[in-house]
Amino acid sequence: MVSPKDDQSKEIQIVVFKLGSELFASDINPVKEIRRVDEITPVPQAPDFVEGIISLRGQIFPVIDLGKRFNKKQHELTNDSRIIVIDIPGSQYGMIVDSVTEVQRIKKEDIEVAPELVTRGSQKFLQGVVKKEQKLILLVDVEKILTEGEKKELEKAEIA
């Protein structure tokens, strides 16, 4: 007999979000908060994909535009746009996404390996692909969205 605890260890909870018409997701564990896009203070000489900084309960966080980071077409912020605040060891930042669609549980066995062709070089942030109702959701490893060089660049700009 499978205990409920064993069953849970075979699942992960993900937050699903959109960039343009594409669906992406992240494990929910590093997600500290999901918030509306409000006042972002631009920072001079920051990398192109960095929109600026925000203050969240007294802490300063850099905010990256995930669309720009993924080389997507420029898009406008809307009422659906959100900042997903990430808290991982050694790094805290916000990611602007077009919308957050849902939080759901998925079975680990439903995650397929991303094809090698799309996980080379700077694409190492793709953990896998989840099929859901005829749609593909790209599972992103938020710890690998920024390269070590980019993290250092943010530190130089004194926003990380």
N, C-alpha and C positions, 0 to 999 in steps of 0.2 A: 504494500500500500504506500502511495506517495503522500508524504505529509505536505501541508500547505507551505511550510517553510522551504522544502525542496523545490516545490513548484515555482516559488518566487525567485529562487536563485537561477532559474532558467529563463527569467524575464528581465527586461530592463524597462525603465520608464523614460520616454523621450518627449521632447518638446519639438513640435513640427512647425516650421515657418516657411514663408514664401519669399523668394527673390524673383521678381518678375512673375513668370508663369511656372517657375520651377519650385518643387518642394524639397526642402532640406530638413534635417533633424539633428538634434544633439542629445546626448544622454543628459538627463535632467540634473544629475548630481552636482556638476559645477555651476549650475544656474542659481545665482543668488536672488535674482529678482527680474521681473519683466515689467517694464514701465513705458508710459507714453513718451514720445520724443518731445522734450521741452527745451529750455534754453541750453544751447551748447556754445561754449566759449571757444572760438578759434584760437589756435596756437601757431605763431609764425614759424616757418621752416619745418613744420611737421611733414611726414610723408603724405603723399597724395591721398591715400585711403583713410587717413586720420582726420575726422571732422573737427575734433577739438577735445575739450574736457568738460565734465559735469561734476557737480558736488552732490554726493549722496550721503546724507546723515553725517556730514562733516568730513567725509573722505573724498578725495579727488580721483576720478577715473578717466583715463583716455577713452574716447569713443571712436571706433572704427566703422566705416561704412562697408558692410560686408559685400554689397554689390560691387563697389569699387575694388575691394580686395580680391574678389573672384573675377575681375575684369568683365563685369556685366555692363550693359548699356546704361547710361545715366537715367535716373528716375527721380521723380518728385516725391517729397515726403507728403504723406496723406494722414488723415485721421486714423487710419489702420496701421501706420508705421509704428514700430516699437523698438525699444532698446532692450536687448537681453544682456543683463549684467552677469558677467562670468567671474568666478573666484576660483582660481587654480593656484597651486603652490608656486610662489614667486611671481605671480602676475594677476592683476585684476583689470578688467576693461569691459566696456560696453560694446555691443554689436548692433548696428542699426539694420533692421530687416523690414521688408515691405509689410508684413503682417505675421502674427502668430496665429496658427489655425487651431491647434489643439495640443493637449498633453495626453499621451496614451501609453499603454503597456504593450510591448511586443515581445515575442519569444526570441531568444538569442538564435535559435535555429532558423528563424525567418530572415536573418541578416545574411545576404550573399556577399561574397568577396567582390570588391570593385575590380573591374578589369585592369590589368597591369598598365595598359596604355594610358589610362586616366589617373594613375596614382604615381606617376614618375615625377621627379624634380619637385617643384613647388606644390604639386598636387597631393603631397603625402598626408594632407589633412582629411582626405576621404577614407573613412573606415569601412564603408560597405554600402550596400544598396538594399532597401526594404521594398518589397512589392506590396501594394495595398490597393485593392479594388481597381485594377488595371492601371494604376499609377506607380511610378518609381519615386521613392524618397531617398535622396542622397544623405547618408549618415556621416556627419562631420565630427572630427575629433577637435574640439575647441582648443585643446592644449597645443595643437600643431598648426593653427591658423596663422600665427605669426612665427616667422623663422627666428632663429637666435639673432641673426643680423638685424632684423626688423625690431626685435625687442631692445637691442642695444641702441638702435637709431632713436627709438622712443625715449630711452633713458637719456640720451644726449640732448634731446629736445626738452628734457626734464618734465615729461608728462607720463611716465610710467611708474 
